[in-house]
Amino acid sequence: MQLNSYLFFNGNCKEAFEFYEQCLGGKIAMIMTNHDAPPEGQIPGISGETIMHVRLEVDNWILLGSDCPPNMFNGNNGFSVNLGIGNPAEAERIFNALAENGTVQMPFAQTFWAFRFGAVSDRFGIPWMVNCEKEA
């Protein structure tokens, strides 16, 4: 079984995934616009450049996403994407990149459960938790 996060955006999916590709050190393995779909699969009334599906691969981890059809985006509530990163310097770099032009809910710092932890909503409104656990 594979459990992956699928993120929805309100027209800025491509920009967000290009940022995640750079920030997380991954690779966009697949991206499909509405224009790329066969005519019977296209969503009427939306731009041909609207992202229907994107797949970002980071090591053995996969992040998926798309733009929502018009009037269907409900925001990003009730979840966070959790990143478990073993290297404290890399965890802090990623947290700071996600925090740029975003909103920090909990600064990246030592906690009773982790060597370092921070919570942030990035500039696209996606909530992230960056966790660097204590050694066992």
N, C-alpha and C positions, 0 to 999 in steps of 0.2 A: 504494500500500500504506500502511496505517496500522498502527503497532505501539503497543499500549496495555498498560498494567499493569492486572491484575485482582487485587484483593486479597480474601482470605478472612478472615472474622472468626468469633468464637465467641459470637455473640449481641449484639455491640455495634456492628454495621456502621452503623446509622443515626446513633448518637452520633459515631462516628469521622468519617463523611462530613459531618456538620454542622460538626464541628471543622475539617476540611480545607477546606470551603467558606469558612469565616470566615478561616482562617489563610492560605490560598493566594489568596484574592480571587476565587474561582470561583463557579459557580452549579450547583446540583443541577438537572440538566435532566430527569431521570427517576428515579423511585424506585417499586419495586413490592414489595409485601409478599406473603407466602403467601396472605393473605386476598384480595388483588387478582386472583390468578390464577383462571381458570375451574376448576370443581371437578375436572376431569380433569387439570389441571396442578398442583394443590396437592400438597404433600408431606405425607403422612399423619404424624401424631404430633408435629408441631411447631406452635408458636404461629402464629396468623394474622398477627401483627406481625413475624415473622421476615422479614428482607430477602432477597428472591429475586434482585434486581438493582437496582443504583444506578449512575447515570452523572453524574460531575462534569466540567464543562467549565471550563477555565482557559485563556483566550486560544485558541490552536490545539491545545491539549493535552487529552487525555481520560483520566480515571482511573475505573476501573470496580471494582465490588465486590459482595459478597454475604455473608450469614451461611452457614456450612457446615451441612449437615444434621447431626443429632445423631450423636455419636461419630465424625465424619469430620474434625474439625479437628486438624491435625498441627502447628500452630505456624507461625511465619514464619521459615523457615530457607532459606539458600542464595540470597538475593536482597537487593537494596536498590533503592528507588525513587530515581533520581538527578534532582535539580533543577539545571538550568543557569540561573543568574540573572545577568544582566549588571550590575545595579545593586548595589554592595556593601552599601549600607544596607538595601535590601530583602532581600537574601540573608541578612544577619545577623538581621533582624526575623523572617523565616520560620524560620531555624534556632532562634532562641530560643523561638519559639512551639512548634515541634515538640519541643524539649527540655524544656518545662515538664512536670513529673511523668513524664518519660521518663528514658532512660539515654544519656548522652553517651559514645560510643566514642572520638571524636576531636574535641577542642574546635575551634570555628570560628576559624581562624587562617591566616596566610600559610603557603604551602608552596612547594616548588621548582617545582611544576606549576601552581599557581593563586594568584591574588591573595588569595583566601580559600577555605577548604574546611573542612567539618566533617561528622562522621558521628554519627548519633543514632538510637536506637529510641524512637519516641514512646510515649505512655502506653497506646496500644493494641497495642504490640509490633511495629509496622511499622518496619522499618529504612529510613532515609533518608540520602542523601548530598547535601549542599548545596554546590554548586560555583560559584564566581565566578572565571572564568578571567582570566588576565593578558591585557592587550591584545596583539594580534599585532604 
